[in-house]
Amino acid sequence: VARPLRRLAVAAEAVGRGEEIARLPEEGPTDIRRTAEAFNRMRKELEGLELLRRELVANVSHELKTPISALRAHLENLLDGVEQPDRETLQIMLVQSERLGRLVDQLLDLSRLESGDVPLEREMVDLAPLVSQVFSEIQVARPEPGVTLADDLPGDLPPVFADRERVHQVLFNLLDNAVRFTPMGGRVTVTASPHNGSIDVAVADTGPGISAEDLSRVFERFYRVDESRSRDDGGTGIGLAIARSVVEAHGGRIWADSEPGRGSTFTSELPVAC
């Protein structure tokens, strides 16, 4: 009876010191066996959290390093006289600094959302004018995308009870992603329908689609389906993580459906205004 308890005590102390430990044998009387099972589950969850922490640190370091390295290279060239402070060089440096600032802002925003520090200013929000506003902003940000933007919202769609700015953020992130990955001549459509006291807002595109393996991870921080295209196009890999945090803060959920070669659909669930 005492041996497994001593083993558990030693393992708990090792976890407290941050050491890696082996799985405890689940043996002995029922209560002790259940305690060992619970400890092993906790150990597995802690290992998963540590892995996520390491991945986050590595991803943040990589994302910050890229624009910083580019800025440093141009500054060194300017000091050495290799480059001249002309408009083109300064524009490149400005783009890199904006990318750096955007990444920092999104990281701070995501951190506040996940910790629950951002209060939601809920009100009745009509989705049709909000979608039109986001369409206009997307067209300004990407003046020649070659992609058709359309909405198919029913005229009698009830408003949602949500934070207008946060819903705008979700729609912009989803539409910006859809336009980015839809080829020239493609189409991005926004639809909405009531369902069990909520409004399901769907953003569908005619892009290349997402594989099943990638589909299960698209809402993770810094995860990219297409590494090169996202970085070249200014993507940070945080937009979908922010969208998920916002929707979940409203008590809803967000999910993605896709078929490779036939496009993707991202659906978010928002509460209907009473």
C-alpha positions in Angstrom: 0.0 0.0 0.0 2.8 2.4 0.9 5.0 1.8 -2.1 2.7 3.3 -4.8 2.0 6.3 -2.5 5.7 7.0 -2.0 6.1 6.7 -5.8 3.3 9.1 -6.3 4.8 11.6 -3.8 8.2 11.5 -5.5 6.6 12.0 -8.9 4.6 14.9 -7.7 7.7 16.6 -6.3 9.5 16.0 -9.6 6.6 17.7 -11.5 6.8 20.6 -9.1 10.5 21.0 -10.0 9.6 21.0 -13.7 11.3 17.6 -14.4 10.1 15.1 -16.9 8.8 11.9 -15.4 7.8 8.5 -16.6 4.2 7.2 -16.5 3.3 5.8 -13.1 2.2 2.2 -13.0 -1.6 2.0 -12.2 -1.7 -0.7 -9.7 -2.6 -1.5 -6.1 -6.0 -1.0 -4.3 -8.8 0.8 -6.2 -8.4 4.2 -4.7 -4.6 4.2 -5.2 -5.0 3.0 -8.7 -7.5 5.8 -9.5 -5.1 8.3 -8.0 -2.3 7.0 -10.3 -4.6 7.2 -13.3 -5.6 10.8 -12.5 -1.9 11.7 -12.0 -1.0 10.2 -15.4 -3.8 12.2 -17.1 -2.5 15.3 -15.4 1.0 14.5 -16.5 -0.1 14.0 -20.1 -2.0 17.3 -20.1 1.0 19.2 -18.6 3.2 17.7 -21.3 0.8 18.9 -24.0 0.7 22.4 -22.5 4.5 22.5 -22.3 4.7 21.5 -26.0 2.2 24.2 -26.9 4.3 26.8 -24.9 7.5 25.8 -26.7 5.7 26.0 -30.1 4.3 29.4 -29.3 7.7 30.7 -28.2 9.3 29.3 -31.3 6.6 30.7 -33.6 6.6 34.2 -32.0 10.4 34.3 -32.2 10.3 33.3 -35.9 7.6 35.8 -36.8 9.3 38.7 -35.0 12.7 37.8 -36.4 11.7 38.0 -40.1 10.7 41.7 -40.2 13.4 42.7 -37.7 16.1 41.0 -39.9 14.7 42.8 -43.0 14.7 46.2 -41.3 18.2 45.6 -39.9 19.6 44.6 -43.3 18.2 47.8 -45.0 19.5 50.0 -42.2 23.0 48.5 -42.4 22.9 48.9 -46.2 21.9 52.6 -45.8 24.7 53.2 -43.3 27.3 51.5 -45.5 26.1 53.4 -48.6 25.1 50.3 -50.4 21.5 51.5 -50.7 20.2 55.1 -51.0 17.4 56.4 -48.8 15.1 56.6 -51.8 11.3 56.2 -51.8 11.3 52.5 -52.7 13.7 51.5 -49.9 11.8 53.5 -47.3 8.6 51.9 -48.5 10.0 48.4 -48.0 11.1 49.4 -44.5 7.7 50.9 -43.7 5.9 47.7 -44.8 8.2 45.6 -42.6 7.6 47.9 -39.6 3.8 47.8 -40.2 4.0 44.0 -40.3 5.9 43.9 -37.0 3.4 46.3 -35.4 0.4 44.3 -36.7 1.8 41.1 -35.3 2.4 42.6 -31.8 -1.1 44.2 -31.8 -2.7 40.8 -32.7 -0.7 38.9 -30.1 -1.8 41.4 -27.4 -5.4 41.2 -28.6 -5.4 37.4 -28.6 -3.9 37.3 -25.1 -6.6 39.6 -23.8 -9.4 37.7 -25.5 -8.1 34.3 -24.2 -7.7 35.6 -20.6 -11.2 37.2 -20.7 -9.9 40.7 -20.1 -11.8 42.2 -23.0 -15.4 43.2 -22.0 -18.0 42.7 -24.7 -20.2 45.7 -25.5 -23.2 43.8 -26.7 -26.0 45.4 -28.7 -28.4 44.5 -31.4 -26.4 44.2 -34.6 -27.9 43.9 -38.1 -25.6 41.7 -40.2 -26.4 42.9 -43.7 -25.0 46.5 -43.3 -22.0 45.1 -41.4 -21.2 42.6 -44.1 -21.5 45.4 -46.7 -19.1 47.5 -44.7 -16.5 44.7 -44.5 -16.9 44.1 -48.3 -15.9 47.7 -48.9 -12.9 47.5 -46.6 -11.7 44.3 -48.3 -12.0 46.0 -51.7 -10.0 48.9 -50.5 -7.3 46.7 -48.9 -7.2 44.5 -52.1 -8.3 46.8 -54.9 -7.7 44.2 -57.7 -8.2 40.8 -56.1 -10.0 39.4 -59.2 -12.4 37.7 -56.7 -16.2 38.4 -56.7 -17.6 39.2 -53.2 -21.3 38.4 -52.7 -23.8 38.0 -49.9 -26.9 35.9 -49.7 -28.5 37.1 -46.5 -32.3 36.7 -46.1 -34.2 40.0 -45.8 -36.0 38.9 -42.6 -32.8 37.8 -40.8 -33.0 38.8 -37.1 -30.2 40.9 -35.6 -27.6 39.2 -33.4 -26.8 40.3 -29.8 -23.1 40.9 -29.9 -20.2 43.3 -29.8 -20.3 45.1 -33.2 -16.6 45.7 -33.4 -15.7 42.1 -32.5 -18.2 40.7 -35.0 -16.6 43.1 -37.6 -13.2 41.7 -36.6 -14.4 38.1 -37.2 -16.0 38.8 -40.5 -13.0 40.8 -41.8 -10.5 38.0 -40.8 -12.7 35.3 -42.4 -13.3 37.3 -45.6 -9.7 38.4 -45.9 -8.5 34.8 -45.6 -11.1 33.7 -48.2 -10.0 36.3 -50.7 -6.4 35.6 -50.1 -6.7 31.9 -51.0 -9.3 32.2 -53.7 -7.7 32.3 -57.2 -8.5 34.9 -59.8 -12.0 34.6 -61.1 -13.2 32.9 -58.0 -16.1 33.8 -55.7 -16.5 34.4 -51.9 -20.1 34.3 -50.6 -21.5 35.2 -47.2 -24.7 33.5 -46.1 -26.6 33.4 -42.7 -29.5 31.5 -41.3 -31.2 31.1 -37.9 -30.5 27.9 -36.1 -31.5 26.9 -32.5 -31.5 30.5 -31.1 -28.4 31.5 -33.0 -27.4 32.9 -36.4 -25.0 30.7 -38.4 -22.9 33.1 -40.5 -20.9 31.2 -43.2 -18.1 32.5 -45.4 -17.6 30.2 -48.4 -15.0 30.4 -51.1 -14.1 28.6 -54.3 -10.4 28.2 -53.5 -8.3 25.0 -53.5 -9.8 23.7 -50.3 -8.1 22.4 -47.1 -7.0 18.9 -46.4 -8.5 17.0 -43.4 -5.1 17.1 -41.6 -4.9 20.9 -41.9 -8.6 21.4 -41.3 -8.3 20.2 -37.7 -5.6 22.8 -36.9 -6.6 25.9 -38.9 -7.7 27.7 -35.7 -4.4 27.2 -33.9 -2.1 30.2 -33.4 0.4 30.7 -36.2 -0.8 27.6 -38.1 -0.7 28.1 -41.8 -2.1 25.9 -44.6 0.2 27.5 -47.1 3.3 28.9 -45.4 4.8 30.8 -48.3 1.7 32.5 -49.6 0.5 33.6 -46.2 3.8 35.2 -45.3 4.2 36.9 -48.7 0.7 38.2 -48.5 1.1 39.7 -45.0 -0.7 37.0 -43.1 0.4 36.4 -39.5 -1.4 33.1 -38.7 -3.3 34.6 -35.8 -6.5 35.9 -37.5 -8.5 32.6 -37.2 -7.3 32.1 -33.6 -8.7 35.6 -32.8 -12.0 34.8 -34.6 -12.4 31.6 -32.6 -11.7 33.5 -29.3 -14.2 36.2 -30.2 -17.0 33.7 -31.2 -16.4 31.6 -28.1 -16.5 34.8 -25.9 -20.1 35.3 -27.3 -21.0 31.7 -26.2 -20.9 30.4 -29.8 -18.6 28.2 -31.8 -16.8 28.4 -35.1 -15.8 25.5 -37.4 -14.6 24.9 -40.9 -15.7 22.5 -43.7 -13.8 21.9 -46.8 -13.3 19.5 -49.7 -9.9 19.8 -51.5 -10.3 21.3 -54.9 -13.8 22.6 -54.2 -13.3 25.4 -51.7 -13.9 25.9 -48.0 -16.6 27.2 -45.7 -16.0 28.8 -42.3 -19.1 29.1 -40.1 -19.5 31.1 -36.9 -22.4 30.9 -34.5 -23.7 34.1 -32.9 -26.6 34.6 -30.5 -29.9 36.0 -31.8 -31.0 39.2 -30.2 -34.2 38.7 -28.1 
